[in-house]
Amino acid sequence: MSVDSNTFCLAPWVHACVNTDATMQPCCTSQMKSQITYENYNSWWNSNDMRLLRKDLSSGVKNTTCKKCWDNEDLGKESLRLNYNNLFKKYANYTEIKNGDTTDYFSNQPITWDLRLGNLCNIKCVMCSPVYSNKIDKEIKQNSTLINQHFPNKLISNFNTKNQNWPTTKQAKQFLNCIVPDAKWIKLQGGEPFANKNVRDIIKKFSNIILSVTTNGTILDERLYTALTKLPRVEISISLEAAGTENDIIRYGSNWENIKENISRLQKLPNVDLQINHVLQITSVFFLKDVLQFSEDNNIHLQIIELGYPDYLSLAACPKEQVEKLIFSIDKLVIKHPKNQYIKVYLKNILENTKFSSSLNRQFYEYVNLLDQLRPTKFSSILKFKESNK
């Protein structure tokens, strides 16, 4: 088959994602919805949706379920499509894919996996939801009356939190035993994957597999640390919203000093490739500069991920002059890490494509007020907006 490089993505040929509710997805940013769960991934792999996706991406059609990647590429940022094409080419038989008889059906099974191990989490990030944190799920259920009075938007979205314990089931063990022999690369996410007690035993199965993990950086016990040292290669992304105690409020329940210590320990492991993830949102105007400086000081790649939900925490809720101040302050920084060179251009493109919304700004302050009532450490205490911006 002929391949159009402008749209081609290796993921639908080699990759599969299991969501926190156990349903299947082509990748973590795909908008393709499926009710098929991991137990039946074989039937999903060559379903009508997956076959259409392969056909479109190989023939130059921008499949609408891949909107996130197309948007990122329009902004000049490396999309997950481009990232995965580069990452997976070392694991995939590209010649076999390219020379296949059809553009849609693929008999080989996935060899790279993104496993989201339920919503078990030890913290409550301000931008998160019950889908990814059982603590937020509990907080909402225990305070539904207060939330309904002050910020009903938090209750509007009926998040599906069923099957969130799927990694602990007998079926999950059978599933892992089935996919591990052929797997080359497996990513673990959550929730907080390291909060899952089974993850240490799961990792032991990956003796010949590249492990990738997205974590909040708060958990690194000795048993886990030892398990990581025995793997051939580990790619760890630590989510960080501020390089200081402000992170403990945005990622509520985390501990900055603990995270710093864990980053230092992980950097000493020769088989670990470490990066920092930062969610670009309204609080970024105050703290992204310091996160970038911390990353540069420690020679760490910083991956900036634009917030998609909720929109009242996005940069559209932030007065434009504050975003301009952020870009000006970062423009003055000397960026040396080769993988961080994209940041200045990326942020300028974001500014050009972001329109301030007074409605979202109002919702943001309503949400701040709600969190200040729900949590002892006030979210408002770290915000530096002038009163005139409210």
Secondary structure by P-SEA (a helix, b strand, c coil): ccccccccccccccbbbbcccccccccccccccccccccccccccccaaaaaaaaaaacccccccaaaaaaaaaaccccaaaaaaaaaccccaaaaaaaccccccccccccbbbbccccccccccccccccccaaaaaaaaacaaaaaaccccccccccccccccccccaaaaaaaaaccccccbbbbbccccccccaaaaaaaaccccbbbbbcccccccaaaaaaaaaccbbbbbbbbccccaaaaaaaccccaaaaaaaaaaaaacccbbbbbbbcccccccccaaaaaaaaaaabbbbbbbccccccccccccccaaaaaaaaaaaaacccccccccccaaaaaaaaaabbbbaaaaaaaaaaaaaaaaacccccccccccccccc
